Amino acid sequence: MQQPLDKKWGTPADDGNWTGIVGDLQHQKADFSLDVTLSESRSTVMDYSRVYQNDPYVILSPKPSSLPRHLSLTRPFEGEVWMSFLVCTSFMGVILWLLQKAWSWVSGELGVSLVPTVFHTWGIMLLAPIPTLPTNSTGRVLIGWWLLVCVIVTTGYRSSLIAHLSVQGKYPPINTFQDLLNRDGWSWGSYKFEGGNFLYFNGSTDPDVLEINRNMEVFETENWLEHTLAGEFSFIYLKTWIQIFVARHYTDKYGNTPYQYGTTEYPIFGGNVWGFRQISKMKQRLIEAGLLSLWLDDVLKNEFKQNNTEEEGKEQPLYTEQESGQVVLTLDHLQGAFYLSLLGCCLAFGTFLIEIFFHYYHIQDQDLATTARHNIM
């Protein structure tokens, strides 16, 4: 067994030749190689065995920390919901004032002021007692529907607030590359990309992958473990490789760890294969017999055993994670309340038109009766 002269896995050169192990197979300097990751471009210059293992890339991050308690009062609703409440409540006061103003102009009754009407609608939303009700049906219909909307909104807020105050919420976990890009002030890193890793991150057409690669920190030693645990940093690498290092350094005897693995796995290669010119069927028989699974399990068990032996007698931290299961109410949850508010406005406006219609004909009937009496006299 020997290494390639340039000690590389294999990347394409400008002249169509390949470097490293793939180049040795391409130019028949070796009969076959052990672990090589399969890619479409490599398959054009070498033969390969069936895929026996596919070790995906995962994101290793510290376990989510708790959300600040002083923001619990605003956490039941998202920002867009709070903004919708502010706008809707203010506009509801203006609509009520306009309807009351129009009715007073038609009927000749005394009108209402804008500021008290707006504060009146805000008082209803804040569950303050209603001092007075409008005298006409238009205002009462609108106030009735607004009361129903406020009951739904305040009930949803109270129930969600109790949940957030009872169980401490946590920041959302990082599971994808998009989560990394969306997290403000967050950084990430990995080992230096070579071979198939280099081809994937530099030749991808996915803008998220290219952005991840542009801002990647390169590590040469194992200090990424402490860097990740310090917070606001994630490490991206092969899942099995990361599991071994975490099991060796930061896993207690109960199997708990302060790290969290991203649920999204990125199988950036076609899989692990043996590159060759000729190969027997013996390797496939060993894989199908379960030898690979046995090796991996044995490696992890040895790491756990070695770590527990070295830390024997020391107090081990027990890392646990509690899932809150809380849901922040969004516009999707409370869209019914806004639909009811719109429906109330429509019904109030319809009632206003009906009142105008009856008021108009009532005045006409009075005028006709007065004219008839004058004629008789």
C-alpha positions in Angstrom: 0.0 0.0 0.0 1.3 3.4 -0.9 0.2 7.0 -1.1 0.1 9.1 -4.2 3.1 11.3 -4.7 1.3 14.6 -4.3 -0.7 13.2 -1.3 -4.0 14.3 -2.6 -7.4 12.7 -3.2 -7.9 13.9 -6.7 -9.0 17.1 -8.4 -9.2 17.9 -12.1 -6.4 19.8 -13.8 -6.7 22.1 -16.8 -5.3 19.6 -19.3 -7.9 16.9 -18.5 -5.7 15.0 -16.1 -6.4 14.4 -12.4 -4.2 14.7 -9.4 -3.9 12.4 -6.4 -5.4 8.9 -6.1 -7.8 9.5 -9.0 -4.9 10.5 -11.2 -3.0 7.3 -10.3 -6.0 5.3 -11.3 -6.5 7.3 -14.5 -3.0 6.7 -15.6 -3.0 3.1 -14.3 -0.3 3.7 -11.8 -2.3 1.6 -9.3 -4.7 -1.3 -9.5 -7.2 0.0 -7.0 -7.6 2.4 -4.1 -9.4 2.3 -0.8 -11.8 5.0 0.4 -12.5 7.5 -2.4 -15.7 9.6 -2.6 -17.6 9.2 -5.8 -18.6 12.1 -8.0 -19.9 12.4 -11.6 -16.7 13.9 -12.9 -14.4 11.3 -11.2 -16.5 8.4 -12.7 -15.4 9.5 -16.2 -11.7 8.6 -15.5 -11.9 5.6 -13.1 -14.0 2.6 -12.4 -15.5 2.2 -9.0 -17.2 -0.4 -6.7 -20.7 -0.2 -5.4 -21.3 2.5 -2.8 -20.7 1.0 0.7 -21.0 4.1 2.8 -22.3 7.6 2.5 -21.1 9.9 5.2 -23.0 13.2 4.9 -22.0 16.6 6.1 -23.9 17.9 9.2 -23.8 21.2 11.1 -22.6 21.0 14.7 -23.8 23.8 17.0 -24.1 24.4 20.7 -27.5 23.5 22.1 -30.0 26.3 21.9 -29.8 28.7 24.8 -32.9 30.1 26.7 -34.7 33.1 25.4 -34.5 36.3 27.5 -37.3 36.4 30.1 -37.8 40.1 29.9 -39.2 39.7 26.4 -41.9 37.1 27.4 -44.6 39.7 27.3 -44.1 40.3 23.6 -43.2 36.7 22.6 -46.7 35.2 22.3 -47.2 37.1 18.9 -44.8 37.7 16.1 -43.8 41.2 15.0 -46.2 41.3 12.1 -49.1 40.4 14.4 -48.3 43.2 16.8 -48.1 45.6 13.9 -51.4 44.4 12.5 -53.1 45.0 15.9 -51.7 48.5 16.1 -52.9 49.4 12.6 -56.2 47.6 12.8 -57.2 49.1 16.2 -56.3 52.6 15.1 -58.2 52.3 11.8 -61.2 50.8 13.6 -61.4 54.0 15.7 -61.3 56.1 12.6 -63.9 54.0 10.8 -66.2 54.3 13.8 -65.7 58.0 14.0 -66.5 58.4 10.2 -69.7 56.4 10.5 -70.8 58.3 13.5 -70.0 61.6 11.8 -71.9 60.6 8.6 -74.9 59.5 10.6 -74.9 62.8 12.6 -74.8 64.7 9.3 -77.7 62.7 7.9 -79.9 62.6 11.0 -79.0 66.0 12.4 -77.9 64.6 15.8 -74.9 65.7 17.8 -71.6 64.2 16.4 -68.6 62.6 18.2 -65.0 63.6 18.4 -62.2 61.7 16.8 -59.8 61.3 19.7 -62.3 59.9 22.2 -63.6 57.5 19.6 -60.0 56.2 18.9 -59.3 55.8 22.6 -62.6 54.1 23.0 -61.6 51.3 20.5 -58.2 51.0 22.2 -60.0 50.6 25.5 -62.1 47.8 24.2 -58.9 46.0 23.0 -57.3 46.5 26.4 -60.5 45.1 28.1 -61.4 48.4 29.7 -65.2 48.9 30.6 -67.2 50.5 27.8 -68.4 53.9 29.2 -71.1 54.6 26.6 -72.5 52.9 23.5 -73.5 54.6 20.3 -77.1 55.5 20.1 -77.6 54.4 16.4 -77.6 50.8 15.1 -74.6 51.4 12.9 -72.2 52.1 15.7 -73.6 49.3 17.9 -73.1 46.7 15.1 -69.5 47.8 14.6 -68.8 47.9 18.3 -70.3 44.4 18.7 -68.1 42.9 16.1 -65.1 44.6 17.4 -65.8 43.2 20.8 -65.8 39.7 19.3 -62.5 40.3 17.6 -61.0 41.6 20.8 -62.2 38.5 22.7 -60.5 36.2 20.2 -57.2 38.2 20.2 -56.9 38.6 24.0 -57.8 35.0 24.6 -55.1 33.8 22.3 -52.6 36.2 23.8 -53.4 35.2 27.4 -53.1 31.4 26.7 -49.9 31.8 24.8 -48.4 34.2 27.5 -49.1 31.6 30.2 -47.2 29.0 28.2 -44.2 31.3 27.7 -44.1 32.3 31.3 -44.5 28.7 32.6 -41.9 27.1 30.3 -38.8 28.9 29.3 -38.5 29.1 25.5 -35.3 28.6 23.6 -33.8 29.9 20.4 -34.6 27.9 17.3 -31.9 25.2 16.5 -29.6 25.4 13.5 -30.4 22.6 11.1 -29.7 23.9 7.6 -27.3 26.2 5.7 -30.2 28.7 5.4 -30.5 28.8 9.2 -26.8 29.7 9.5 -27.2 32.6 7.0 -30.3 33.9 8.7 -28.7 34.0 12.2 -27.3 37.5 12.8 -23.7 37.5 14.2 -23.2 33.8 13.6 -20.1 32.3 12.1 -19.1 28.8 10.9 -16.0 26.9 9.9 -14.6 23.5 8.8 -11.3 21.8 8.0 -9.6 22.7 4.7 -11.6 21.3 1.9 -9.8 18.9 -0.4 -10.8 16.5 -3.1 -14.5 15.9 -3.4 -15.2 18.4 -0.6 -13.5 21.1 -2.6 -15.3 20.2 -5.7 -18.7 20.4 -4.0 -18.3 23.7 -2.2 -16.6 25.5 -5.0 -18.5 24.1 -7.9 -22.0 24.2 -6.5 -24.8 26.1 -8.2 -26.7 26.6 -4.9 -26.3 30.3 -3.8 -26.5 29.2 -0.1 -23.7 26.7 -0.5 -21.5 29.4 -2.2 -22.2 31.9 0.5 -21.3 29.3 3.2 -18.1 28.6 1.4 -17.2 32.3 1.0 -17.4 32.9 4.8 -16.0 29.6 6.0 -13.3 29.7 8.7 -10.6 27.1 8.1 -9.3 25.0 11.1 -6.1 23.0 11.2 -6.4 21.6 14.8 -9.2 20.4 17.1 -9.8 23.8 18.7 -13.1 24.0 16.8 -14.6 22.0 19.7 -14.0 24.8 22.2 -14.9 27.5 19.6 -18.3 25.9 19.0 -19.0 25.5 22.7 -18.3 29.2 23.3 -21.4 30.1 21.3 -22.4 31.8 18.0 -20.4 29.4 16.0 -21.1 26.1 14.1 -18.8 23.5 12.7 -19.5 21.8 9.3 -18.0 18.5 8.5 -18.5 14.8 8.0 -21.0 13.3 10.5 -19.0 10.3 11.6 -15.8 12.3 12.0 -17.6 14.9 14.2 -19.3 12.1 16.3 -15.9 10.6 17.1 -14.4 13.8 18.3 -17.5 14.8 20.3 -17.6 11.3 21.9 -13.9 11.6 22.8 -13.9 15.0 24.4 -17.4 16.2 25.3 -19.7 13.3 26.1 -20.3 12.1 29.7 -20.9 8.6 30.8 -24.7 9.0 30.2 -24.1 9.8 26.6 -25.1 13.5 27.0 -23.3 16.3 25.2 -23.6 20.1 25.0 -23.6 20.0 21.2 -26.5 19.6 18.8 -26.3 17.9 15.4 -28.3 19.5 12.6 -31.2 17.4 11.5 -30.5 18.1 7.9 -27.8 15.9 6.4 -26.0 17.0 3.2 -24.9 13.9 1.2 -22.5 16.0 -0.9 -21.0 12.9 -2.6 -22.3 10.0 -4.4 -20.9 7.9 -1.6 -17.7 6.2 -0.5 -16.3 3.6 -3.0 -13.2 1.8 -3.9 -11.6 3.1 -7.1 -10.1 0.4 -9.3 -9.1 -1.1 -12.5 -10.1 -4.5 -11.4 -11.5 -5.7 -8.1 -12.9 -9.0 -6.7 -16.3 -9.5 -5.1 -14.8 -10.1 -1.7 -15.2 -6.5 -0.6 -18.9 -6.5 -1.4 -19.4 -9.7 0.6 -17.8 -8.2 3.6 -20.0 -5.1 3.4 -23.2 -7.1 3.0 -22.2 -9.2 6.0 -22.3 -6.0 8.1 -18.6 -5.6 8.7 -18.7 -1.8 8.2 -21.5 -1.3 10.8 -19.5 -3.5 13.3 -16.4 -1.3 12.8 -18.2 1.9 13.3 -20.0 0.7 16.4 -16.7 -0.6 17.8 -15.0 2.8 17.2 -17.7 4.7 19.0 -17.8 2.3 21.9 -14.0 2.6 22.3 -14.2 6.4 22.3 -16.9 6.4 25.0 -14.9 3.9 27.1 -11.7 5.8 26.7 -13.3 9.1 27.7 -15.0 7.6 30.8 -11.7 6.0 31.8 -9.8 9.2 31.6 -12.4 11.2 33.5 -13.1 8.6 36.1 -13.6 10.1 39.5 -14.3 13.6 38.1 -17.8 15.1 38.2 -19.2 14.9 34.7 -21.6 17.5 33.4 -25.0 16.2 32.5 -26.3 17.9 29.5 -30.0 17.8 29.0 -32.3 19.6 26.7 -35.9 20.4 27.4 -38.3 20.9 24.6 -40.9 23.5 25.3 -43.3 22.8 22.4 -44.5 26.4 22.5 -45.9 28.0 19.3 -45.7 31.7 18.6 -49.0 32.9 17.2 -48.8 34.3 13.7 -51.2 35.9 11.2 -52.0 32.4 10.0 -53.4 31.5 13.5 -55.3 34.7 14.0 -56.5 35.5 10.5 -60.0 34.6 11.6 -59.9 37.6 14.0 -59.0 40.0 11.2 -61.7 38.5 8.9 -64.3 39.0 11.7 -63.1 42.6 12.1 -63.5 43.2 8.3 -66.9 41.5 8.4 -68.0 43.7 11.3 -67.0 46.8 9.3 -69.0 45.7 6.3 -72.1 44.9 8.4 -71.8 48.3 10.2 -71.6 50.1 6.9 -74.6 48.1 5.6 -76.6 49.0 8.7 -75.6 52.6 8.1 -77.0 52.6 4.6 -80.2 51.0 5.8 -80.6 53.6 8.5 -80.1 56.4 5.9 -82.7 54.7 3.6 -85.4 54.5 6.4 -84.5 57.9 7.7 -84.9 59.4 4.2 -88.3 57.8 3.6 -89.4 58.7 7.1 -88.8 62.4 6.4 -90.6 62.1 3.1 -93.6 60.5 4.8 -93.7 63.3 7.4 -93.5 65.9 4.6 -96.4 64.3 2.7 -98.5 64.1 5.9 -97.8 67.7 6.6 -98.7 68.8 3.1 -101.9 66.8 3.2 -103.0 68.4 6.5 -102.4 71.9 5.0 -104.4 71.1 1.9 -107.4 69.8 4.0 -107.3 72.9 6.2 
